[in-house]
Amino acid sequence: MNGATLLWGLLFSSIGLGFFIYGRKQTRAVPLVCGIVLMIYPYFVPSTVWLVVIGVLLCVVPYFVRV
């Protein structure tokens, strides 16, 4: 793990916390699940490039999927 991976992981985990809180208060499943996944996935992705790609995709999902 290098510094870039740690900082990207911190950024996406913080965004995930925001999605989680929003999804819980609004009782919306998509932001809630995306928030949980955003907080957990940086522990399992070793590459910085994949960390950013997956993080951006997960951040965009709640805007396009409305359930």
Sine and cosine of phi, psi and omega as CSV:
sin_phi,cos_phi,sin_psi,cos_psi,sin_omega,cos_omega
0.00,0.00,0.70,-0.71,0.05,-1.00
-0.90,-0.44,-0.02,-1.00,-0.06,-1.00
-0.90,0.43,-0.61,0.79,-0.01,-1.00
-0.90,0.43,-0.67,0.75,0.01,-1.00
-0.89,0.45,-0.65,0.76,0.02,-1.00
-0.91,0.41,-0.67,0.74,-0.01,-1.00
-0.93,0.37,-0.67,0.74,0.06,-1.00
-0.89,0.45,-0.65,0.76,0.04,-1.00
-0.89,0.46,-0.65,0.76,0.04,-1.00
-0.91,0.42,-0.67,0.75,0.01,-1.00
-0.88,0.47,-0.77,0.64,-0.04,-1.00
-0.94,0.34,-0.51,0.86,0.08,-1.00
-0.93,0.38,-0.60,0.80,0.05,-1.00
-0.92,0.40,-0.67,0.74,0.07,-1.00
-0.89,0.46,-0.65,0.76,0.04,-1.00
-0.88,0.48,-0.63,0.78,0.05,-1.00
-0.89,0.45,-0.65,0.76,0.06,-1.00
-0.89,0.46,-0.70,0.72,0.05,-1.00
-0.89,0.45,-0.64,0.77,0.00,-1.00
-0.89,0.45,-0.73,0.69,0.00,-1.00
-0.90,0.43,-0.68,0.73,0.03,-1.00
-0.89,0.45,-0.72,0.69,-0.02,-1.00
-0.90,0.44,-0.59,0.81,0.01,-1.00
-0.95,0.33,-0.67,0.74,-0.02,-1.00
-0.95,0.32,-0.57,0.82,-0.02,-1.00
-1.00,-0.04,-0.01,1.00,-0.07,-1.00
0.77,0.64,0.78,0.63,0.04,-1.00
-0.91,-0.41,0.78,-0.63,-0.13,-0.99
-0.97,0.26,-0.65,0.76,-0.11,-0.99
-0.91,0.42,-0.77,0.64,0.05,-1.00
-0.90,0.43,-0.55,0.83,0.02,-1.00
-0.90,0.44,-0.75,0.67,-0.01,-1.00
-0.93,0.37,-0.68,0.74,0.04,-1.00
-0.88,0.47,-0.61,0.79,0.05,-1.00
-0.89,0.45,-0.68,0.73,0.03,-1.00
-0.90,0.43,-0.70,0.71,0.00,-1.00
-0.91,0.42,-0.65,0.76,0.03,-1.00
-0.90,0.44,-0.53,0.85,0.02,-1.00
-0.98,0.22,-0.44,0.90,-0.12,-0.99
-0.99,-0.15,-0.61,0.79,-0.18,-0.98
-0.89,0.45,-0.47,0.88,0.00,-1.00
-0.88,0.48,-0.35,0.94,0.04,-1.00
-0.95,0.31,-0.37,0.93,-0.13,-0.99
-0.94,-0.34,-0.09,1.00,-0.03,-1.00
-0.95,-0.31,0.93,-0.38,-0.08,-1.00
-0.99,0.13,-0.39,0.92,-0.08,-1.00
-1.00,-0.03,0.69,-0.72,0.01,-1.00
-0.92,0.40,-0.62,0.78,-0.01,-1.00
-0.89,0.46,-0.74,0.67,0.01,-1.00
-0.92,0.39,-0.54,0.84,0.05,-1.00
-0.87,0.49,-0.69,0.72,0.00,-1.00
-0.94,0.34,-0.70,0.72,-0.03,-1.00
-0.88,0.47,-0.75,0.66,-0.01,-1.00
-0.91,0.41,-0.65,0.76,0.01,-1.00
-0.89,0.46,-0.68,0.73,0.02,-1.00
-0.91,0.41,-0.68,0.73,0.02,-1.00
-0.88,0.47,-0.67,0.74,0.01,-1.00
-0.94,0.35,-0.50,0.87,0.04,-1.00
-0.95,0.30,-0.46,0.89,-0.04,-1.00
-1.00,0.09,-0.43,0.90,-0.08,-1.00
-0.82,0.58,-0.74,0.67,-0.05,-1.00
-0.89,0.45,-0.38,0.93,0.00,-1.00
-0.98,0.19,-0.44,0.90,-0.04,-1.00
-0.97,-0.22,-0.38,0.92,-0.01,-1.00
-0.96,-0.27,0.92,-0.40,0.01,-1.00
-0.91,-0.41,0.92,-0.40,0.04,-1.00
-0.83,-0.55,0.00,0.00,0.00,0.00
